[in-house]
Amino acid sequence: MKQEQIPEASAFIADMTAAEVGRRYAEQKGISTTEGVREFMTTRTYALLMNPESYLSLESVEYVMDMLDAELCGDNERWLEI
């Protein structure tokens, strides 16, 4: 992969991770996938995932789901540890 392709690849991976997290979140909540993705997009975890400097997109979907769970439970200390 060429150096100039890395930002595009990183954004693609972040988008795919966001879609899967949104789908799993929707499944857990019993809501539509569209609504799950919309709700996920309002979180700090999503903002961090979309920030290429955070490298969160390199983590597993399970890791991001754990961060989302910590955030939604209001467990800021655990969210920051993750």
C-alpha positions as CSV (number, residue, x, y, z in Angstrom):
1,M,0.0,0.0,0.0
2,K,1.3,3.4,-0.9
3,Q,1.7,6.0,1.8
4,E,-1.0,8.3,0.3
5,Q,-3.5,5.4,0.5
6,I,-3.3,5.0,4.2
7,P,-5.7,7.7,5.2
8,E,-8.3,6.3,2.8
9,A,-7.8,2.8,4.1
10,S,-8.0,4.0,7.7
11,A,-11.3,5.8,7.0
12,F,-12.7,2.7,5.3
13,I,-11.8,0.5,8.3
14,A,-13.4,3.0,10.7
15,D,-16.6,3.1,8.6
16,M,-16.8,-0.7,8.6
17,T,-16.2,-0.9,12.3
18,A,-18.8,1.8,12.9
19,A,-21.4,-0.1,10.8
20,E,-20.8,-3.4,12.7
21,V,-20.9,-1.7,16.1
22,G,-24.1,0.0,15.1
23,R,-25.6,-3.3,13.9
24,R,-24.6,-5.1,17.2
25,Y,-25.9,-2.2,19.3
26,A,-29.2,-2.2,17.4
27,E,-29.5,-6.0,18.0
28,Q,-28.9,-5.6,21.7
29,K,-31.4,-2.8,22.0
30,G,-34.0,-4.4,19.7
31,I,-34.1,-1.5,17.4
32,S,-33.5,-1.1,13.6
33,T,-29.9,-1.1,12.3
34,T,-30.4,2.4,11.0
35,E,-31.5,3.6,14.4
36,G,-28.6,1.8,16.1
37,V,-26.1,3.4,13.8
38,R,-27.7,6.8,14.3
39,E,-27.5,6.4,18.1
40,F,-23.9,5.2,17.9
41,M,-23.0,8.3,15.8
42,T,-24.0,10.6,18.7
43,T,-21.4,9.0,21.1
44,R,-17.9,10.0,22.2
45,T,-16.8,6.5,21.3
46,Y,-17.9,7.1,17.7
47,A,-16.1,10.4,17.6
48,L,-13.0,8.8,18.8
49,L,-13.3,5.9,16.3
50,M,-13.6,8.5,13.4
51,N,-10.5,10.4,14.6
52,P,-7.6,8.9,12.6
53,E,-5.1,10.0,15.2
54,S,-6.8,7.7,17.9
55,Y,-6.1,4.5,16.0
56,L,-9.2,3.1,17.5
57,S,-10.2,1.7,14.1
58,L,-7.3,-0.8,14.5
59,E,-9.0,-2.4,17.5
60,S,-11.6,-5.1,17.3
61,V,-15.3,-4.6,17.1
62,E,-15.6,-6.2,20.6
63,Y,-13.1,-3.6,22.0
64,V,-15.2,-0.7,20.5
65,M,-18.4,-2.3,21.8
66,D,-16.8,-2.4,25.3
67,M,-15.9,1.2,25.1
68,L,-19.5,2.0,24.0
69,D,-20.9,0.0,26.8
70,A,-18.7,1.9,29.3
71,E,-19.7,5.2,27.9
72,L,-23.4,4.4,27.9
73,C,-23.3,3.2,31.5
74,G,-21.7,6.5,32.5
75,D,-18.5,4.7,33.6
76,N,-16.1,7.4,32.4
77,E,-13.2,5.9,34.4
78,R,-13.5,2.5,32.6
79,W,-14.1,4.3,29.2
80,L,-10.8,6.2,29.7
81,E,-8.9,3.0,30.7
82,I,-10.0,1.2,27.6
